[in-house]
Amino acid sequence: MTEPRLKQVQCLDSLGLHRMAYWEWGDPANRRVVVCVHGLSRQGRDFDALARELCGTYRVVCPDVVGRGQSDWLQDPAGYAIPAYVADMVTLLARLDVDAVDWVGTSMGGLIGLGLAALPGSPLRRLVLNDVGPAIQFAALQRIGGYLGQPAHWATLEEAADALWAISKSFGPHTREQWLAMTRPQLKPDGAGFKPHYDPAIAVPFRMVTPELAAAGEAMLWQAYDRLQLPTLLLRGADSDLLSHDTAQAMTQRGPRARLVEFAGVGHAPTLQQDDQLQVVRDFLLAA
C-alpha cells in the first residue's frame, strides 16, 4: 500500500522558529500539487484516502498545522490563529517550489485556504472548501469548545476510538476499520496509554472568541470570499451545525460562485473517506 513521506519545514513565529511537519504522497518531482489541510483538532493523515486517490496524478501534500500531529507546539498560544497559519503555508508553498497549487481545506483548513486565496498574487488555482464559509454558527463553536483541549488519557486504541467517536458522530457513518485508521494518527503515546496528538493550548485563543468577535470576523471573511476569482467547490454536510444552508447558498451567488455539493446523513464535517465524497473532489480537481 502506498505510504507518505514525512517532511518538515521551518516557519517563523513571534518568538522564533517552529517546525511544521507535512506528509507528501506521489512523485516528489511532480509539479502538479494539491495541498490538503485539516480541521481544528485534526492532523494531516485525515487525508490518506483522498491522497491515495490522487497521488498518481498529483503530488499530494498534507501538513500537520502547527500544534498538531508531528509539528512543534508554540511557546505563545496567541500564534494559534488563522493569519499565522496562512503565513506558515506561504513558507510551505515556497518549499514546494511550484507556480500554482490546488487546495482542499476542511473546516479550519478551508479558512486557511480562503485567506491564502484572497491574497494578491495567490498561487492557488482551484479551491475546495469542506463544510466551512465566512459565516460560522456560534453554537457550533461552543460545541467544539466544550471538548477542545480537555485532558484525556486512553488505555488502548479501541478506547480512544470510542471516546473520539462520541464527539465525532456528526462526521457521518464510518466502518470500524475506517474509524480506527482515522484515530491512530490522533494519538500520542502517554505512559501506558495514549493522549490527544495536539497542544491543549490551541483552545486558548479559540475560547476567547465572543459573538461580537465572531461577527467582526465574518465581515472580514465575506470581504475575502468576495475577492476570490478561482474555481471553488463547496462541500457541506446536509446536517452541518457549523455551515448553515443559507450561508452555503449565499456562497453560490457571490464571490467565486462556488459549486455546492451536500452529503445526506453527514454533519460537520465530511471526512472525505467515503466513495461519493472522494469522487466529487477528484472530479473537480481533475477537470482542470
Kinemage of the C-alpha trace (Angstrom):
@kinemage 1
@onewidth
@group {chain A} dominant
@subgroup {mainchain}
@vectorlist {calphas} color= white
{ca met a 1} P 0.000 0.000 0.000
{ca thr a 2} L 1.244 3.487 -0.853
{ca glu a 3} L 2.533 5.395 2.174
{ca pro a 4} L 3.527 9.056 2.537
{ca arg a 5} L 6.907 10.602 3.239
{ca leu a 6} L 7.180 12.704 6.419
{ca lys a 7} L 8.945 16.007 5.798
{ca gln a 8} L 9.292 19.297 7.648
{ca val a 9} L 9.795 22.999 7.063
{ca gln a 10} L 10.837 25.757 9.464
{ca cys a 11} L 8.438 28.665 9.907
{ca leu a 12} L 8.687 31.986 11.727
{ca asp a 13} L 6.580 32.953 14.748
{ca ser a 14} L 6.629 35.780 17.308
{ca leu a 15} L 9.257 34.069 19.488
{ca gly a 16} L 11.480 32.405 16.919
{ca leu a 17} L 11.155 29.371 14.674
{ca his a 18} L 8.916 26.320 14.762
{ca arg a 19} L 8.888 23.158 12.702
{ca met a 20} L 5.826 22.303 10.640
{ca ala a 21} L 5.617 18.684 9.545
{ca tyr a 22} L 3.904 17.619 6.346
{ca trp a 23} L 3.063 14.340 4.661
{ca glu a 24} L 3.921 14.041 0.976
{ca trp a 25} L 2.421 11.475 -1.395
{ca gly a 26} L 3.273 10.715 -5.020
{ca asp a 27} L 6.206 11.714 -7.210
{ca pro a 28} L 8.267 14.328 -5.301
{ca ala a 29} L 9.247 15.900 -8.636
{ca asn a 30} L 5.640 16.283 -9.811
{ca arg a 31} L 4.869 19.968 -10.285
{ca arg a 32} L 1.132 19.353 -10.136
{ca val a 33} L 0.458 19.779 -6.417
{ca val a 34} L -2.606 19.687 -4.197
{ca val a 35} L -2.340 20.811 -0.576
{ca cys a 36} L -4.856 19.286 1.855
{ca val a 37} L -5.334 20.981 5.229
{ca his a 38} L -7.255 19.543 8.162
{ca gly a 39} L -9.696 20.868 10.741
{ca leu a 40} L -9.125 22.427 14.157
{ca ser a 41} L -8.261 19.366 16.254
{ca arg a 42} L -7.210 17.012 13.464
{ca gln a 43} L -3.960 16.367 11.512
{ca gly a 44} L -2.705 15.681 8.002
{ca arg a 45} L -3.273 11.925 7.958
{ca asp a 46} L -7.016 12.633 7.785
{ca phe a 47} L -6.482 12.838 4.013
{ca asp a 48} L -4.955 9.388 3.491
{ca ala a 49} L -7.927 8.128 1.480
{ca leu a 50} L -8.002 11.197 -0.765
{ca ala a 51} L -4.218 11.162 -1.163
{ca arg a 52} L -4.282 7.557 -2.370
{ca glu a 53} L -6.925 8.550 -4.924
{ca leu a 54} L -4.900 11.480 -6.247
{ca cys a 55} L -1.209 10.585 -5.852
{ca gly a 56} L -0.991 9.014 -9.307
{ca thr a 57} L -1.736 12.423 -10.815
{ca tyr a 58} L -0.718 14.869 -8.100
{ca arg a 59} L 1.985 15.367 -5.549
{ca val a 60} L -0.298 15.460 -2.503
{ca val a 61} L 0.918 17.498 0.486
{ca cys a 62} L -0.893 17.214 3.823
{ca pro a 63} L 0.576 19.432 6.566
{ca asp a 64} L 0.111 18.984 10.281
{ca val a 65} L -0.794 22.563 11.187
{ca val a 66} L 1.476 23.811 13.974
{ca gly a 67} L 0.436 22.481 17.375
{ca arg a 68} L -0.896 19.262 15.857
{ca gly a 69} L 0.388 15.856 14.828
{ca gln a 70} L 4.131 15.761 14.188
{ca ser a 71} L 4.561 19.554 14.189
{ca asp a 72} L 6.011 21.623 17.008
{ca trp a 73} L 3.916 23.226 19.727
{ca leu a 74} L 4.144 27.011 20.033
{ca gln a 75} L 5.523 28.803 23.069
{ca asp a 76} L 2.932 31.564 22.620
{ca pro a 77} L -0.652 30.265 22.191
{ca ala a 78} L -1.623 33.534 20.505
{ca gly a 79} L 0.059 32.111 17.409
{ca tyr a 80} L -2.709 29.542 17.060
{ca ala a 81} L -4.687 31.753 14.698
{ca ile a 82} L -5.639 31.788 11.014
{ca pro a 83} L -3.317 34.648 9.903
{ca ala a 84} L -0.315 32.839 11.419
{ca tyr a 85} L -1.351 29.578 9.782
{ca val a 86} L -1.599 31.370 6.421
{ca ala a 87} L 1.953 32.650 6.893
{ca asp a 88} L 3.154 29.102 7.634
{ca met a 89} L 1.515 27.872 4.446
{ca val a 90} L 3.260 30.581 2.411
{ca thr a 91} L 6.546 29.183 3.741
{ca leu a 92} L 5.461 25.650 2.842
{ca leu a 93} L 4.489 26.662 -0.696
{ca ala a 94} L 7.909 28.265 -1.166
{ca arg a 95} L 9.476 24.943 -0.143
{ca leu a 96} L 7.354 23.071 -2.699
{ca asp a 97} L 8.789 25.286 -5.468
{ca val a 98} L 5.812 25.252 -7.822
{ca asp a 99} L 3.982 28.085 -9.566
{ca ala a 100} L 0.450 27.019 -8.622
{ca val a 101} L -1.309 24.598 -6.274
{ca asp a 102} L -4.807 23.312 -5.742
{ca trp a 103} L -6.201 23.385 -2.205
{ca val a 104} L -8.542 21.146 -0.215
{ca gly a 105} L -9.387 22.531 3.211
{ca thr a 106} L -11.662 21.001 5.839
{ca ser a 107} L -13.173 23.490 8.307
{ca met a 108} L -10.144 25.397 9.688
{ca gly a 109} L -8.126 24.216 6.695
{ca gly a 110} L -10.731 25.812 4.439
{ca leu a 111} L -10.429 29.140 6.256
{ca ile a 112} L -6.648 28.983 5.828
{ca gly a 113} L -7.161 28.334 2.119
{ca leu a 114} L -9.660 31.186 1.875
{ca gly a 115} L -7.167 33.565 3.483
{ca leu a 116} L -4.395 32.435 1.153
{ca ala a 117} L -6.558 32.538 -1.977
{ca ala a 118} L -7.637 36.116 -1.241
{ca leu a 119} L -4.060 37.438 -1.186
{ca pro a 120} L -2.900 39.375 -4.256
{ca gly a 121} L -0.798 37.107 -6.443
{ca ser a 122} L -2.008 33.969 -4.687
{ca pro a 123} L -0.704 30.721 -6.210
{ca leu a 124} L -3.976 28.867 -5.569
{ca arg a 125} L -5.547 27.566 -8.781
{ca arg a 126} L -8.615 25.637 -7.540
{ca leu a 127} L -10.179 25.629 -4.070
{ca val a 128} L -12.242 23.050 -2.187
{ca leu a 129} L -13.931 24.372 0.964
{ca asn a 130} L -15.133 21.459 3.076
{ca asp a 131} L -18.034 22.478 5.328
{ca val a 132} L -16.884 25.994 6.094
{ca gly a 133} L -17.621 29.505 4.924
{ca pro a 134} L -17.433 33.141 6.013
{ca ala a 135} L -20.384 32.803 8.414
{ca ile a 136} L -19.856 30.216 11.155
{ca gln a 137} L -22.638 29.294 13.548
{ca phe a 138} L -21.562 30.372 17.052
{ca ala a 139} L -23.399 27.456 18.669
{ca ala a 140} L -21.112 25.080 16.757
{ca leu a 141} L -18.062 26.896 18.102
{ca gln a 142} L -19.437 26.453 21.611
{ca arg a 143} L -19.967 22.745 20.978
{ca ile a 144} L -16.389 22.290 19.798
{ca gly a 145} L -15.075 24.407 22.669
{ca gly a 146} L -16.755 22.013 25.086
{ca tyr a 147} L -14.174 19.304 24.379
{ca leu a 148} L -11.222 21.090 22.746
{ca gly a 149} L -8.116 20.989 24.924
{ca gln a 150} L -9.680 18.956 27.720
{ca pro a 151} L -7.305 16.485 29.422
{ca ala a 152} L -7.738 12.937 28.165
{ca his a 153} L -5.968 9.610 28.512
{ca trp a 154} L -6.935 6.304 26.974
{ca ala a 155} L -5.531 2.884 27.771
{ca thr a 156} L -5.983 1.445 24.266
{ca leu a 157} L -6.571 2.460 20.667
{ca glu a 158} L -10.070 0.996 20.872
{ca glu a 159} L -10.920 3.043 23.965
{ca ala a 160} L -9.632 6.191 22.280
{ca ala a 161} L -11.616 5.439 19.128
{ca asp a 162} L -14.822 5.075 21.134
{ca ala a 163} L -14.208 8.323 23.012
{ca leu a 164} L -13.408 10.265 19.855
{ca trp a 165} L -16.415 8.810 18.066
{ca ala a 166} L -18.643 10.081 20.879
{ca ile a 167} L -17.718 13.665 19.915
{ca ser a 168} L -17.441 12.998 16.165
{ca lys a 169} L -20.706 11.318 15.199
{ca ser a 170} L -21.531 14.328 13.025
{ca phe a 171} L -18.828 13.064 10.636
{ca gly a 172} L -21.410 10.590 9.365
{ca pro a 173} L -21.306 6.786 9.036
{ca his a 174} L -17.886 5.091 9.068
{ca thr a 175} L -16.891 1.470 9.295
{ca arg a 176} L -14.971 0.434 12.388
{ca glu a 177} L -11.896 -0.099 10.219
{ca gln a 178} L -12.168 3.415 8.777
{ca trp a 179} L -12.583 4.980 12.195
{ca leu a 180} L -9.659 3.096 13.741
{ca ala a 181} L -7.480 4.212 10.815
{ca met a 182} L -8.533 7.820 11.389
{ca thr a 183} L -7.985 7.509 15.147
{ca arg a 184} L -4.401 6.199 15.146
{ca pro a 185} L -2.778 9.463 13.978
{ca gln a 186} L -4.911 11.374 16.511
{ca leu a 187} L -2.975 9.804 19.396
{ca lys a 188} L 0.378 10.325 21.113
{ca pro a 189} L 1.906 7.714 23.420
{ca asp a 190} L 1.442 8.706 27.060
{ca gly a 191} L 2.828 6.306 29.647
{ca ala a 192} L 0.958 3.044 29.291
{ca gly a 193} L -1.680 4.561 27.035
{ca phe a 194} L -2.422 7.482 24.751
{ca lys a 195} L -3.335 11.171 24.826
{ca pro a 196} L -4.571 13.574 22.111
{ca his a 197} L -1.978 14.496 19.495
{ca tyr a 198} L -2.432 18.268 19.770
{ca asp a 199} L -1.277 21.048 22.088
{ca pro a 200} L -4.132 21.743 24.557
{ca ala a 201} L -3.222 25.430 24.240
{ca ile a 202} L -4.855 25.585 20.790
{ca ala a 203} L -8.037 26.031 22.830
{ca val a 204} L -6.809 29.274 24.437
{ca pro a 205} L -7.461 31.688 21.525
{ca phe a 206} L -10.444 29.612 20.421
{ca arg a 207} L -12.216 30.135 23.737
{ca met a 208} L -11.637 33.893 23.555
{ca val a 209} L -13.998 34.188 20.580
{ca thr a 210} L -17.191 36.021 21.551
{ca pro a 211} L -20.302 36.541 19.420
{ca glu a 212} L -19.074 40.087 18.765
{ca leu a 213} L -15.640 38.924 17.627
{ca ala a 214} L -17.242 36.218 15.510
{ca ala a 215} L -19.438 38.819 13.793
{ca ala a 216} L -16.443 41.035 13.052
{ca gly a 217} L -14.533 38.052 11.690
{ca glu a 218} L -17.493 37.125 9.499
{ca ala a 219} L -17.475 40.551 7.836
{ca met a 220} L -13.762 40.213 7.057
{ca leu a 221} L -14.192 36.696 5.722
{ca trp a 222} L -17.001 37.756 3.390
{ca gln a 223} L -14.746 40.509 2.055
{ca ala a 224} L -12.037 37.922 1.413
{ca tyr a 225} L -14.502 35.499 -0.168
{ca asp a 226} L -15.868 38.172 -2.489
{ca arg a 227} L -12.325 38.786 -3.798
{ca leu a 228} L -11.880 35.180 -4.927
{ca gln a 229} L -11.752 34.545 -8.655
{ca leu a 230} L -10.681 30.903 -8.791
{ca pro a 231} L -12.933 27.858 -9.362
{ca thr a 232} L -14.361 26.877 -5.983
{ca leu a 233} L -16.128 23.729 -4.797
{ca leu a 234} L -18.119 23.943 -1.574
{ca leu a 235} L -18.886 20.708 0.274
{ca arg a 236} L -21.467 20.644 3.051
{ca gly a 237} L -22.776 18.010 5.382
{ca ala a 238} L -26.537 18.356 4.989
{ca asp a 239} L -26.875 18.274 8.796
{ca ser a 240} L -23.947 20.615 9.495
{ca asp a 241} L -24.298 22.859 12.550
{ca leu a 242} L -21.295 24.980 11.537
{ca leu a 243} L -22.070 25.902 7.921
{ca ser a 244} L -25.752 26.765 7.514
{ca his a 245} L -27.678 26.006 4.342
{ca asp a 246} L -28.372 29.737 3.904
{ca thr a 247} L -24.678 30.607 4.087
{ca ala a 248} L -23.838 27.844 1.623
{ca gln a 249} L -26.464 29.129 -0.802
{ca ala a 250} L -25.107 32.676 -0.476
{ca met a 251} L -21.650 31.367 -1.362
{ca thr a 252} L -23.042 30.078 -4.657
{ca gln a 253} L -24.341 33.561 -5.511
{ca arg a 254} L -21.385 35.826 -4.686
{ca gly a 255} L -17.602 35.888 -4.919
{ca pro a 256} L -16.429 32.888 -6.953
{ca arg a 257} L -19.995 31.480 -7.057
{ca ala a 258} L -18.963 28.165 -5.592
{ca arg a 259} L -20.425 24.932 -6.824
{ca leu a 260} L -22.266 23.394 -3.848
{ca val a 261} L -22.492 19.663 -3.126
{ca glu a 262} L -24.297 18.463 0.017
{ca phe a 263} L -23.997 14.998 1.556
{ca ala a 264} L -27.045 13.494 3.256
{ca gly a 265} L -26.630 11.934 6.688
{ca val a 266} L -23.492 13.951 7.439
{ca gly a 267} L -22.976 16.957 9.713
{ca his a 268} L -19.741 18.820 10.375
{ca ala a 269} L -17.737 17.752 8.552
{ca pro a 270} L -17.491 15.232 5.683
{ca thr a 271} L -14.263 13.291 6.256
{ca leu a 272} L -13.570 12.541 2.580
{ca gln a 273} L -13.343 8.827 3.342
{ca gln a 274} L -16.462 7.666 1.505
{ca asp a 275} L -16.522 6.913 -2.211
{ca asp a 276} L -19.139 9.534 -3.102
{ca gln a 277} L -17.210 12.272 -1.299
{ca leu a 278} L -13.908 11.237 -2.853
{ca gln a 279} L -15.396 11.196 -6.348
{ca val a 280} L -16.783 14.725 -6.074
{ca val a 281} L -13.396 16.124 -5.019
{ca arg a 282} L -11.452 14.056 -7.546
{ca asp a 283} L -13.698 15.068 -10.425
{ca phe a 284} L -13.472 18.752 -9.526
{ca leu a 285} L -9.683 18.772 -9.266
{ca leu a 286} L -9.047 16.664 -12.343
{ca ala a 287} L -11.483 18.625 -14.508
{ca ala a 288} L -8.916 21.385 -14.928
